[in-house]
Amino acid sequence: MARRRPLIAGNWKMFNTGPQAAELASRLRSLVSDVTHVDIMVAPPFTALGIVAEILKGSAIRLGGQNLFWEPEGAYTGEVSARMLKAAGCSHVIIGHSERRQYFGETNASVNWKIKAALLGDLIPVMCVGESDAEREADQTFSVVQQQLEEGIKGLGADEVQGFTIAYEPVWAIGTGKTATEDQAQEVHEFIRARIEAACGNSIANDLRILYGGSVKPGNIAGLMAMDDIDGALVGGASLDAESFAAIVRGSLDA
Ligand code: PEP
C-alpha cells in the first residue's frame, strides 16, 4: 500500500469546448465533494481554464495546464507561459507528456527548461516519463526512463525536486486499453524512486509522489494503488467522464 497521499489527475487533452468543460467540471465537483483523503487535479485545454477555474473555486479540486513554454513572455505565437497558467488559477502543469514528445518535438532538454520555468512560476510540475513499445521490447525501459529523469531534472537542486510530481506513463499503455500490470508498473516506480534517492537523498525520494498513467480505469485503480510506490494516477480517456473519474478517485482509496 502506498504511503503518500494519493493524487488523481485528469488530462483532458484536446477535448471539450468551454461550455462542455464547464459541465464536466461541475458534475465532477458534485460527485467528489465529500472526498477528503485524495488530492484531485484536472488539466483542461487552455481555452477552458478560465471557466473551469470559476466552477472549481472553493472546491478542493486543483487545476493544471497541459503544457507551457519556458520563456516568461515574448513574441512566441501560440505559446502560454507559467505566469499565464498561474494567473488562470493553475497550481500544476503537466510537462513532457508522451504526446508532446511524439507530435511536437519535445525533448528531454526542453522538458528540463519547462520544468525550471514551472518552478520559477510557482507551479508544481507533473513530469512525464515512459518508454515506447519498441523500447520495452528491446529491454531499454530502465535506461530510457533513467535518461528522461536525469536530463529532466538536470541542474535542479534537491529542494526544487521536492516540489515535483513524476508520472510514469508507458507509451504503449496510453489510450490503448493496455494497462501495465501492477508488477510492471511497480518495478519502474521503484526504480524512479531509487534514482531520485541517488540524486536528491532519501527523504525527498520518500515523499515524492509518482503517478501511474496508461489506461487507468475504475476497475484497475485499486490494484495499482496497492503497490508500494504507486501514489496516484494520471488519467486520460477515463477523466473525460465525470462518473468514471470520480470512481477512480474513490477506487484509489480502496487499495
Ligand atoms: C494520458 O494521456 O496521460 C493517459 C494516461 O491516457 P489514457 O488514460 O487514456 O491512457
py3Dmol code that shows the C-alpha trace and the ligand (Angstrom):
import py3Dmol

protein = """\
ATOM      1  CA  MET A   1       0.000   0.000   0.000  1.00  0.00           C
ATOM      2  CA  ALA A   2       1.377   3.385  -0.994  1.00  0.00           C
ATOM      3  CA  ARG A   3       2.372   5.576   1.911  1.00  0.00           C
ATOM      4  CA  ARG A   4       1.923   9.002   0.342  1.00  0.00           C
ATOM      5  CA  ARG A   5      -1.334  10.927  -0.004  1.00  0.00           C
ATOM      6  CA  PRO A   6      -2.754   9.956  -3.414  1.00  0.00           C
ATOM      7  CA  LEU A   7      -3.131  12.378  -6.309  1.00  0.00           C
ATOM      8  CA  ILE A   8      -5.562  11.541  -9.087  1.00  0.00           C
ATOM      9  CA  ALA A   9      -5.065  13.846 -12.058  1.00  0.00           C
ATOM     10  CA  GLY A  10      -7.191  14.104 -15.189  1.00  0.00           C
ATOM     11  CA  ASN A  11      -5.647  15.095 -18.511  1.00  0.00           C
ATOM     12  CA  TRP A  12      -8.492  16.281 -20.750  1.00  0.00           C
ATOM     13  CA  LYS A  13      -6.139  16.635 -23.742  1.00  0.00           C
ATOM     14  CA  MET A  14      -7.740  18.374 -26.759  1.00  0.00           C
ATOM     15  CA  PHE A  15     -11.284  17.571 -25.719  1.00  0.00           C
ATOM     16  CA  ASN A  16     -14.112  19.851 -24.588  1.00  0.00           C
ATOM     17  CA  THR A  17     -15.090  23.378 -25.532  1.00  0.00           C
ATOM     18  CA  GLY A  18     -15.549  25.880 -22.711  1.00  0.00           C
ATOM     19  CA  PRO A  19     -19.232  25.016 -22.100  1.00  0.00           C
ATOM     20  CA  GLN A  20     -18.536  21.259 -22.273  1.00  0.00           C
ATOM     21  CA  ALA A  21     -15.607  21.600 -19.883  1.00  0.00           C
ATOM     22  CA  ALA A  22     -17.785  23.641 -17.517  1.00  0.00           C
ATOM     23  CA  GLU A  23     -20.384  20.891 -17.457  1.00  0.00           C
ATOM     24  CA  LEU A  24     -17.779  18.184 -16.831  1.00  0.00           C
ATOM     25  CA  ALA A  25     -16.136  20.212 -14.048  1.00  0.00           C
ATOM     26  CA  SER A  26     -19.369  20.949 -12.269  1.00  0.00           C
ATOM     27  CA  ARG A  27     -20.534  17.316 -12.445  1.00  0.00           C
ATOM     28  CA  LEU A  28     -17.163  16.187 -11.090  1.00  0.00           C
ATOM     29  CA  ARG A  29     -17.249  18.779  -8.331  1.00  0.00           C
ATOM     30  CA  SER A  30     -20.552  17.466  -7.059  1.00  0.00           C
ATOM     31  CA  LEU A  31     -19.504  13.805  -7.348  1.00  0.00           C
ATOM     32  CA  VAL A  32     -16.335  14.201  -5.264  1.00  0.00           C
ATOM     33  CA  SER A  33     -17.477  16.887  -2.842  1.00  0.00           C
ATOM     34  CA  ASP A  34     -17.153  14.501   0.117  1.00  0.00           C
ATOM     35  CA  VAL A  35     -13.688  13.146  -0.803  1.00  0.00           C
ATOM     36  CA  THR A  36     -11.049  14.335   1.636  1.00  0.00           C
ATOM     37  CA  HIS A  37      -8.212  11.807   1.515  1.00  0.00           C
ATOM     38  CA  VAL A  38      -7.180  12.177  -2.116  1.00  0.00           C
ATOM     39  CA  ASP A  39      -5.819  15.190  -3.972  1.00  0.00           C
ATOM     40  CA  ILE A  40      -7.578  15.746  -7.282  1.00  0.00           C
ATOM     41  CA  MET A  41      -6.397  17.788 -10.249  1.00  0.00           C
ATOM     42  CA  VAL A  42      -7.824  18.344 -13.723  1.00  0.00           C
ATOM     43  CA  ALA A  43      -5.997  19.750 -16.742  1.00  0.00           C
ATOM     44  CA  PRO A  44      -8.456  21.146 -19.292  1.00  0.00           C
ATOM     45  CA  PRO A  45      -7.379  22.690 -22.605  1.00  0.00           C
ATOM     46  CA  PHE A  46      -6.077  26.267 -22.254  1.00  0.00           C
ATOM     47  CA  THR A  47      -9.297  27.753 -23.685  1.00  0.00           C
ATOM     48  CA  ALA A  48     -11.348  26.225 -20.869  1.00  0.00           C
ATOM     49  CA  LEU A  49      -9.055  27.069 -17.927  1.00  0.00           C
ATOM     50  CA  GLY A  50     -10.889  30.277 -17.055  1.00  0.00           C
ATOM     51  CA  ILE A  51     -14.372  28.818 -16.939  1.00  0.00           C
ATOM     52  CA  VAL A  52     -13.238  25.646 -15.136  1.00  0.00           C
ATOM     53  CA  ALA A  53     -11.366  27.759 -12.566  1.00  0.00           C
ATOM     54  CA  GLU A  54     -14.622  29.642 -11.865  1.00  0.00           C
ATOM     55  CA  ILE A  55     -16.541  26.400 -11.403  1.00  0.00           C
ATOM     56  CA  LEU A  56     -13.929  24.810  -9.150  1.00  0.00           C
ATOM     57  CA  LYS A  57     -13.475  27.912  -6.974  1.00  0.00           C
ATOM     58  CA  GLY A  58     -13.902  26.961  -3.311  1.00  0.00           C
ATOM     59  CA  SER A  59     -13.583  23.219  -4.011  1.00  0.00           C
ATOM     60  CA  ALA A  60     -10.560  21.029  -3.286  1.00  0.00           C
ATOM     61  CA  ILE A  61     -10.072  20.134  -6.972  1.00  0.00           C
ATOM     62  CA  ARG A  62      -6.882  21.691  -8.312  1.00  0.00           C
ATOM     63  CA  LEU A  63      -6.325  22.984 -11.805  1.00  0.00           C
ATOM     64  CA  GLY A  64      -3.414  22.187 -14.118  1.00  0.00           C
ATOM     65  CA  GLY A  65      -2.103  23.219 -17.513  1.00  0.00           C
ATOM     66  CA  GLN A  66      -1.245  20.536 -20.081  1.00  0.00           C
ATOM     67  CA  ASN A  67       1.945  22.265 -21.199  1.00  0.00           C
ATOM     68  CA  LEU A  68       3.761  25.611 -21.049  1.00  0.00           C
ATOM     69  CA  PHE A  69       6.546  27.464 -22.813  1.00  0.00           C
ATOM     70  CA  TRP A  70       9.774  28.138 -20.919  1.00  0.00           C
ATOM     71  CA  GLU A  71      10.091  31.876 -21.658  1.00  0.00           C
ATOM     72  CA  PRO A  72       8.263  34.239 -19.284  1.00  0.00           C
ATOM     73  CA  GLU A  73       6.749  36.261 -22.144  1.00  0.00           C
ATOM     74  CA  GLY A  74       7.539  37.441 -25.644  1.00  0.00           C
ATOM     75  CA  ALA A  75       6.805  37.045 -29.332  1.00  0.00           C
ATOM     76  CA  TYR A  76       6.079  33.304 -29.224  1.00  0.00           C
ATOM     77  CA  THR A  77       2.849  32.900 -31.146  1.00  0.00           C
ATOM     78  CA  GLY A  78       0.657  30.132 -29.832  1.00  0.00           C
ATOM     79  CA  GLU A  79       2.519  29.603 -26.567  1.00  0.00           C
ATOM     80  CA  VAL A  80       1.491  30.046 -22.934  1.00  0.00           C
ATOM     81  CA  SER A  81       3.780  30.947 -20.003  1.00  0.00           C
ATOM     82  CA  ALA A  82       3.914  29.759 -16.404  1.00  0.00           C
ATOM     83  CA  ARG A  83       2.703  33.171 -15.238  1.00  0.00           C
ATOM     84  CA  MET A  84      -0.346  32.926 -17.514  1.00  0.00           C
ATOM     85  CA  LEU A  85      -1.215  29.491 -16.154  1.00  0.00           C
ATOM     86  CA  LYS A  86      -0.785  30.681 -12.585  1.00  0.00           C
ATOM     87  CA  ALA A  87      -2.998  33.716 -13.212  1.00  0.00           C
ATOM     88  CA  ALA A  88      -5.612  31.425 -14.767  1.00  0.00           C
ATOM     89  CA  GLY A  89      -5.786  29.522 -11.468  1.00  0.00           C
ATOM     90  CA  CYS A  90      -3.415  26.608 -12.098  1.00  0.00           C
ATOM     91  CA  SER A  91      -1.382  25.012  -9.330  1.00  0.00           C
ATOM     92  CA  HIS A  92       0.085  22.247 -11.528  1.00  0.00           C
ATOM     93  CA  VAL A  93       1.364  21.791 -15.071  1.00  0.00           C
ATOM     94  CA  ILE A  94       1.923  18.562 -16.991  1.00  0.00           C
ATOM     95  CA  ILE A  95       5.335  18.582 -18.671  1.00  0.00           C
ATOM     96  CA  GLY A  96       6.798  16.189 -21.224  1.00  0.00           C
ATOM     97  CA  HIS A  97       3.669  14.146 -21.904  1.00  0.00           C
ATOM     98  CA  SER A  98       4.499  11.489 -24.486  1.00  0.00           C
ATOM     99  CA  GLU A  99       2.070  13.083 -26.966  1.00  0.00           C
ATOM    100  CA  ARG A 100       4.096  16.320 -26.703  1.00  0.00           C
ATOM    101  CA  ARG A 101       7.302  14.344 -27.225  1.00  0.00           C
ATOM    102  CA  GLN A 102       5.822  12.342 -30.115  1.00  0.00           C
ATOM    103  CA  TYR A 103       3.928  15.026 -32.066  1.00  0.00           C
ATOM    104  CA  PHE A 104       5.526  18.327 -31.043  1.00  0.00           C
ATOM    105  CA  GLY A 105       9.215  17.530 -30.913  1.00  0.00           C
ATOM    106  CA  GLU A 106       9.623  17.837 -27.171  1.00  0.00           C
ATOM    107  CA  THR A 107      12.967  16.543 -25.923  1.00  0.00           C
ATOM    108  CA  ASN A 108      14.480  15.865 -22.520  1.00  0.00           C
ATOM    109  CA  ALA A 109      16.235  19.243 -22.815  1.00  0.00           C
ATOM    110  CA  SER A 110      13.012  21.159 -23.495  1.00  0.00           C
ATOM    111  CA  VAL A 111      11.332  19.257 -20.674  1.00  0.00           C
ATOM    112  CA  ASN A 112      14.136  20.466 -18.391  1.00  0.00           C
ATOM    113  CA  TRP A 113      13.668  24.119 -19.458  1.00  0.00           C
ATOM    114  CA  LYS A 114       9.920  23.843 -18.970  1.00  0.00           C
ATOM    115  CA  ILE A 115      10.327  22.337 -15.506  1.00  0.00           C
ATOM    116  CA  LYS A 116      12.573  25.215 -14.498  1.00  0.00           C
ATOM    117  CA  ALA A 117      10.004  27.703 -15.835  1.00  0.00           C
ATOM    118  CA  ALA A 118       7.213  25.952 -13.944  1.00  0.00           C
ATOM    119  CA  LEU A 119       9.140  26.050 -10.662  1.00  0.00           C
ATOM    120  CA  LEU A 120      10.030  29.709 -11.153  1.00  0.00           C
ATOM    121  CA  GLY A 121       6.351  30.383 -11.789  1.00  0.00           C
ATOM    122  CA  ASP A 122       5.300  28.583  -8.601  1.00  0.00           C
ATOM    123  CA  LEU A 123       3.631  25.711 -10.441  1.00  0.00           C
ATOM    124  CA  ILE A 124       4.015  22.039  -9.490  1.00  0.00           C
ATOM    125  CA  PRO A 125       5.471  20.180 -12.464  1.00  0.00           C
ATOM    126  CA  VAL A 126       3.999  16.788 -13.263  1.00  0.00           C
ATOM    127  CA  MET A 127       6.920  15.420 -15.246  1.00  0.00           C
ATOM    128  CA  CYS A 128       6.022  12.532 -17.558  1.00  0.00           C
ATOM    129  CA  VAL A 129       8.453   9.750 -18.371  1.00  0.00           C
ATOM    130  CA  GLY A 130       7.962   6.379 -20.020  1.00  0.00           C
ATOM    131  CA  GLU A 131       9.217   4.015 -22.664  1.00  0.00           C
ATOM    132  CA  SER A 132       7.715   3.150 -26.039  1.00  0.00           C
ATOM    133  CA  ASP A 133       6.633  -0.329 -27.060  1.00  0.00           C
ATOM    134  CA  ALA A 134       9.809  -0.806 -29.099  1.00  0.00           C
ATOM    135  CA  GLU A 135      11.985   0.340 -26.199  1.00  0.00           C
ATOM    136  CA  ARG A 136      10.319  -2.125 -23.823  1.00  0.00           C
ATOM    137  CA  GLU A 137      10.684  -4.915 -26.357  1.00  0.00           C
ATOM    138  CA  ALA A 138      14.395  -4.028 -26.683  1.00  0.00           C
ATOM    139  CA  ASP A 139      14.795  -4.194 -22.904  1.00  0.00           C
ATOM    140  CA  GLN A 140      15.545  -0.471 -22.693  1.00  0.00           C
ATOM    141  CA  THR A 141      12.778   0.555 -20.269  1.00  0.00           C
ATOM    142  CA  PHE A 142      15.090   1.387 -17.380  1.00  0.00           C
ATOM    143  CA  SER A 143      17.760   3.116 -19.448  1.00  0.00           C
ATOM    144  CA  VAL A 144      15.171   5.269 -21.262  1.00  0.00           C
ATOM    145  CA  VAL A 145      13.420   6.250 -18.027  1.00  0.00           C
ATOM    146  CA  GLN A 146      16.758   6.944 -16.333  1.00  0.00           C
ATOM    147  CA  GLN A 147      17.830   9.265 -19.143  1.00  0.00           C
ATOM    148  CA  GLN A 148      14.483  11.080 -19.152  1.00  0.00           C
ATOM    149  CA  LEU A 149      14.756  11.548 -15.400  1.00  0.00           C
ATOM    150  CA  GLU A 150      18.385  12.661 -15.318  1.00  0.00           C
ATOM    151  CA  GLU A 151      18.039  15.091 -18.202  1.00  0.00           C
ATOM    152  CA  GLY A 152      14.655  16.313 -16.996  1.00  0.00           C
ATOM    153  CA  ILE A 153      15.968  17.336 -13.569  1.00  0.00           C
ATOM    154  CA  LYS A 154      19.430  18.442 -14.747  1.00  0.00           C
ATOM    155  CA  GLY A 155      20.677  21.498 -12.843  1.00  0.00           C
ATOM    156  CA  LEU A 156      17.949  21.353 -10.212  1.00  0.00           C
ATOM    157  CA  GLY A 157      18.678  21.256  -6.504  1.00  0.00           C
ATOM    158  CA  ALA A 158      17.133  18.671  -4.221  1.00  0.00           C
ATOM    159  CA  ASP A 159      14.935  21.387  -2.707  1.00  0.00           C
ATOM    160  CA  GLU A 160      13.460  22.015  -6.168  1.00  0.00           C
ATOM    161  CA  VAL A 161      12.819  18.354  -6.906  1.00  0.00           C
ATOM    162  CA  GLN A 162      10.958  18.263  -3.607  1.00  0.00           C
ATOM    163  CA  GLY A 163       8.121  20.202  -5.251  1.00  0.00           C
ATOM    164  CA  PHE A 164       7.705  17.687  -8.040  1.00  0.00           C
ATOM    165  CA  THR A 165       5.307  15.026  -9.104  1.00  0.00           C
ATOM    166  CA  ILE A 166       6.510  12.392 -11.580  1.00  0.00           C
ATOM    167  CA  ALA A 167       4.172  10.406 -13.818  1.00  0.00           C
ATOM    168  CA  TYR A 168       5.336   7.084 -15.215  1.00  0.00           C
ATOM    169  CA  GLU A 169       3.401   6.576 -18.412  1.00  0.00           C
ATOM    170  CA  PRO A 170       4.498   3.685 -20.604  1.00  0.00           C
ATOM    171  CA  VAL A 171       3.695   4.988 -24.086  1.00  0.00           C
ATOM    172  CA  TRP A 172       2.309   1.618 -25.168  1.00  0.00           C
ATOM    173  CA  ALA A 173      -0.347   1.835 -22.455  1.00  0.00           C
ATOM    174  CA  ILE A 174      -1.650   5.335 -23.228  1.00  0.00           C
ATOM    175  CA  GLY A 175      -5.075   5.364 -24.837  1.00  0.00           C
ATOM    176  CA  THR A 176      -4.625   1.748 -25.935  1.00  0.00           C
ATOM    177  CA  GLY A 177      -6.624  -0.054 -23.286  1.00  0.00           C
ATOM    178  CA  LYS A 178      -3.404  -1.966 -22.414  1.00  0.00           C
ATOM    179  CA  THR A 179      -2.502  -1.257 -18.793  1.00  0.00           C
ATOM    180  CA  ALA A 180       0.876  -2.182 -17.405  1.00  0.00           C
ATOM    181  CA  THR A 181       0.465  -4.965 -14.900  1.00  0.00           C
ATOM    182  CA  GLU A 182       0.730  -3.887 -11.284  1.00  0.00           C
ATOM    183  CA  ASP A 183       4.153  -5.538 -11.069  1.00  0.00           C
ATOM    184  CA  GLN A 184       5.406  -3.937 -14.298  1.00  0.00           C
ATOM    185  CA  ALA A 185       4.334  -0.508 -13.048  1.00  0.00           C
ATOM    186  CA  GLN A 186       5.689  -1.067  -9.526  1.00  0.00           C
ATOM    187  CA  GLU A 187       9.159  -2.086 -10.714  1.00  0.00           C
ATOM    188  CA  VAL A 188       9.543   1.106 -12.748  1.00  0.00           C
ATOM    189  CA  HIS A 189       8.115   3.272  -9.943  1.00  0.00           C
ATOM    190  CA  GLU A 190      10.569   1.681  -7.517  1.00  0.00           C
ATOM    191  CA  PHE A 191      13.382   2.349  -9.978  1.00  0.00           C
ATOM    192  CA  ILE A 192      12.317   6.016 -10.350  1.00  0.00           C
ATOM    193  CA  ARG A 193      12.269   6.443  -6.574  1.00  0.00           C
ATOM    194  CA  ALA A 194      15.721   4.890  -6.300  1.00  0.00           C
ATOM    195  CA  ARG A 195      17.117   7.232  -8.976  1.00  0.00           C
ATOM    196  CA  ILE A 196      15.633  10.234  -7.184  1.00  0.00           C
ATOM    197  CA  GLU A 197      17.080   8.947  -3.911  1.00  0.00           C
ATOM    198  CA  ALA A 198      20.514   8.729  -5.527  1.00  0.00           C
ATOM    199  CA  ALA A 199      20.188  12.275  -6.864  1.00  0.00           C
ATOM    200  CA  CYS A 200      18.352  14.031  -4.035  1.00  0.00           C
ATOM    201  CA  GLY A 201      18.509  11.907  -0.905  1.00  0.00           C
ATOM    202  CA  ASN A 202      16.250   9.573   0.974  1.00  0.00           C
ATOM    203  CA  SER A 203      13.715  11.948   2.452  1.00  0.00           C
ATOM    204  CA  ILE A 204      12.888  13.689  -0.840  1.00  0.00           C
ATOM    205  CA  ALA A 205      12.608  10.354  -2.635  1.00  0.00           C
ATOM    206  CA  ASN A 206      10.370   9.004   0.113  1.00  0.00           C
ATOM    207  CA  ASP A 207       7.958  11.925  -0.100  1.00  0.00           C
ATOM    208  CA  LEU A 208       7.904  12.086  -3.905  1.00  0.00           C
ATOM    209  CA  ARG A 209       4.560  11.291  -5.478  1.00  0.00           C
ATOM    210  CA  ILE A 210       4.899   9.017  -8.507  1.00  0.00           C
ATOM    211  CA  LEU A 211       1.725   8.631 -10.549  1.00  0.00           C
ATOM    212  CA  TYR A 212       0.996   5.818 -12.969  1.00  0.00           C
ATOM    213  CA  GLY A 213      -0.629   6.661 -16.299  1.00  0.00           C
ATOM    214  CA  GLY A 214      -1.847   4.411 -19.082  1.00  0.00           C
ATOM    215  CA  SER A 215      -5.434   3.229 -19.496  1.00  0.00           C
ATOM    216  CA  VAL A 216      -6.322   3.678 -15.818  1.00  0.00           C
ATOM    217  CA  LYS A 217      -9.983   2.811 -15.238  1.00  0.00           C
ATOM    218  CA  PRO A 218     -12.276   2.377 -12.225  1.00  0.00           C
ATOM    219  CA  GLY A 219     -11.641  -1.387 -12.445  1.00  0.00           C
ATOM    220  CA  ASN A 220      -7.834  -1.307 -12.233  1.00  0.00           C
ATOM    221  CA  ILE A 221      -7.044   1.627  -9.934  1.00  0.00           C
ATOM    222  CA  ALA A 222      -7.254  -0.265  -6.634  1.00  0.00           C
ATOM    223  CA  GLY A 223      -4.777  -2.938  -7.778  1.00  0.00           C
ATOM    224  CA  LEU A 224      -2.307  -0.305  -8.957  1.00  0.00           C
ATOM    225  CA  MET A 225      -2.668   1.732  -5.769  1.00  0.00           C
ATOM    226  CA  ALA A 226      -1.986  -1.342  -3.683  1.00  0.00           C
ATOM    227  CA  MET A 227       1.633  -1.229  -4.858  1.00  0.00           C
ATOM    228  CA  ASP A 228       4.204   0.411  -2.563  1.00  0.00           C
ATOM    229  CA  ASP A 229       5.495   3.024  -4.971  1.00  0.00           C
ATOM    230  CA  ILE A 230       2.315   3.987  -6.866  1.00  0.00           C
ATOM    231  CA  ASP A 231       0.908   7.160  -5.365  1.00  0.00           C
ATOM    232  CA  GLY A 232      -1.872   8.024  -7.756  1.00  0.00           C
ATOM    233  CA  ALA A 233      -2.744   8.208 -11.423  1.00  0.00           C
ATOM    234  CA  LEU A 234      -2.617  10.467 -14.431  1.00  0.00           C
ATOM    235  CA  VAL A 235      -5.805   9.614 -16.280  1.00  0.00           C
ATOM    236  CA  GLY A 236      -6.587  10.475 -19.891  1.00  0.00           C
ATOM    237  CA  GLY A 237      -9.657   8.912 -21.520  1.00  0.00           C
ATOM    238  CA  ALA A 238     -11.466   7.973 -18.318  1.00  0.00           C
ATOM    239  CA  SER A 239     -11.147  11.533 -16.970  1.00  0.00           C
ATOM    240  CA  LEU A 240     -13.495  12.790 -19.707  1.00  0.00           C
ATOM    241  CA  ASP A 241     -16.415  11.125 -17.991  1.00  0.00           C
ATOM    242  CA  ALA A 242     -17.203  12.567 -14.565  1.00  0.00           C
ATOM    243  CA  GLU A 243     -18.622   9.306 -13.204  1.00  0.00           C
ATOM    244  CA  SER A 244     -15.582   7.262 -14.305  1.00  0.00           C
ATOM    245  CA  PHE A 245     -13.115   9.794 -12.980  1.00  0.00           C
ATOM    246  CA  ALA A 246     -14.958  10.056  -9.660  1.00  0.00           C
ATOM    247  CA  ALA A 247     -14.962   6.247  -9.445  1.00  0.00           C
ATOM    248  CA  ILE A 248     -11.171   6.245  -9.972  1.00  0.00           C
ATOM    249  CA  VAL A 249     -10.786   8.852  -7.217  1.00  0.00           C
ATOM    250  CA  ARG A 250     -12.831   6.677  -4.842  1.00  0.00           C
ATOM    251  CA  GLY A 251     -11.164   3.470  -6.029  1.00  0.00           C
ATOM    252  CA  SER A 252      -7.757   4.920  -5.163  1.00  0.00           C
ATOM    253  CA  LEU A 253      -8.749   4.640  -1.517  1.00  0.00           C
ATOM    254  CA  ASP A 254      -9.845   1.011  -1.740  1.00  0.00           C
ATOM    255  CA  ALA A 255      -6.317  -0.368  -2.039  1.00  0.00           C
TER     256      ALA A 255
END
"""
ligand_1 = """\
10
PEP
C -2.565 10.172 -20.561
O -2.834 10.759 -21.577
O -1.792 10.691 -19.751
C -3.150 8.856 -20.353
C -2.652 8.109 -19.410
O -4.185 8.495 -21.187
P -5.156 7.205 -21.016
O -5.600 7.179 -19.567
O -6.299 7.467 -21.960
O -4.352 6.016 -21.376
"""
view = py3Dmol.view(width=600, height=400)
view.addModel(protein, "pdb")
view.setStyle({"model": 0}, {"cartoon": {"style": "trace"}})
view.addModel(ligand_1, "xyz")
view.setStyle({"model": 1}, {"stick": {}})
view.zoomTo()
view.show()
